[in-house]
């Protein structure tokens, strides 16, 4: 923070309490009042943050996520940056495999250009405005790149502890156990974008001719069947493991009663059984979510291929018409 900014912050802190004519005795009394007022505002802000979710302005899952993790004041700033992305145009200018460079400009108003470097595998983006480095909040330019790159939620390394609802508690977003929802969303986003990156290469190649289009469609159909089969196997395996866990517990309990020489140490504790059931349930939920995402992704790819095919057909028709006209 610069000296000027620090001075402005101090001035706003004592606004309405201290002025040029305030003497030393008055200053200490008014300082206490200013401090009490500040604490009251903080308590009210904490109460509002913990007991009321702010109104959402978009259907974006990223906005919903931010409303649940950020404090109310910080969320309002983030929300404005997110809404501003609707007025930005993000154009890809360089693609070096994993790292892509985008040019960001506004449709109307300010014509200043910003550049964002985005690493799709690491889910890291840097903007020439350096807002995140300065304030700890992502700028609208990076959020615009996330929007066009189909990044549904904020990667956890962009949610700083000091801006979260849990900043004053011992549990933070970075300290959640592996396998939690935030960890799932982050790894899911990485997988989604990696797949999407490869799929678009496949689409461009598959749309080059009628033959490659037919081959691509057949390959996608086969891939869709394999993905569905894999998810069915995961679901069956999860259900089988859960039932075996329960039956093993019943058998061990029976053996312990029939044979006094068998100790009860063979019988898993209720906590262990609950933990195992919870793990299997989470795996099943994640598997189902993966299946839904894969299906949606494949449908999106099929739609893109169909769009490419239609565009190629229109181009071919235009060329034929042009040839006829020239004759």
Residue, then its C-alpha position, 0 to 999 in steps of 0.5 A: x500500500x502506498x503512503x497516499x493510500x495509507x493516508x486516505x485510509x486513515x482519513x476515512x477512518x476518522x471521517x466525521x470524528x476528527x477535524x483540524x480544530x480537534x485538540x488532544x483531549x478531544x482526539x482520544x475521546x473521539x478516537x474511542x468513539x470511532x473505534x467503537x463505531x468501526x467495531x459495530x460495523x464489523x460485527x454487523x458485516x459479519x452477521x450479514x455475511x454469515x446469515x444472509x446470502x447476497x442476491x445473484x445477478x447471473x446463473x453462473x455457478x462461479x457467482x454462486x460459489x463466490x457468494x458462499x465463500x467470500x464475505x459480503x463486501x468482497x463478493x459485491x466487488x467480485x460480482x461487479x467484475x463478473x457482470x463486467x465480463x458481459x461487456x468484454x470481448x475475449x479473442x484468442x491471439x496465441x495458442x502454444x499448447x497448454x498456454x493461450x494468450x487472449x486479447x480483451x477489449x470492451x464492446x463499448x466505451x473504453x478501448x484500452x486493450x488488456x492481455x491475459x495468459x491462461x495455462x489450461x492445465x494448471x488453471x492459472x491466468x495472469x492479466x496485464x492489469x495485475x489486479x489480482x496481484x495488487x488486490x487479491x481479487x480476479x479482474x473481469x479480464x481473467x473472468x472473461x477468459x474463464x467464461x469463454x474457456x468454460x471454467x465453471x468455478x473459481x480455482x481454489x488458489x484464486x480464493x484467498x483466505x483473507x477474503x473468505x467468510x471463514x477468515x476469522x475461524x480455523x477452517x479455511x478453504x485451503x485447509x479442507x480435507x482432500x476429496x471435499x467438494x472444492x477439491x472435486x470441483x478443482x480437479x474436475x475443472x482441470x479434467x474438463x478443460x484438458x478434455x475440451x482442449x483435445x476434443x476441439x483439435x479432434x473436431x477441427x480434424x474431423x470436419x475437414x471432409x465427409x469421410x473424416x466426419x463419418x469416421x469422427x462420428x463413429x469414433x465418438x459413438x464408440x467413445x460414448x458407449x465406453x464412457x457409459x460402460x465405465x461409469x456403470x462398472x464404477x457404480x456397480x463396484x461401489x454398490x458391491x463394496x458397500x454391501x460386502x462391507x456390511x455383510x463382512x461386519x455381520x459375519x464377524x459379529x456372528x463368529x465372535x458370538x459363536x466362538x468365545x476364542x475369537x476377539x471382538x477386534x475383528x469387528x470394525x468399529x462403527x466409525x470405520x464402517x461409517x467412514x467407509x460408507x461415506x467414502x463409497x457414497x462420495x465415489x458414487x456421487x462423483x462417478x454420477x457427476x462425471x457421467x453427466x459431464x461426459x455426456x454433456x461434453x459429447x453432446x456439445x462436441x457432436x453439436x460442434x461437428x454438426x455446425x462445422x458440417x453445415x458451414x462446410x456444406x454452405x461453402x461448397x454450395x457457394x463455390x458451386x454457385x460461383x462456378x456456375x455463374x462464371x460459366 
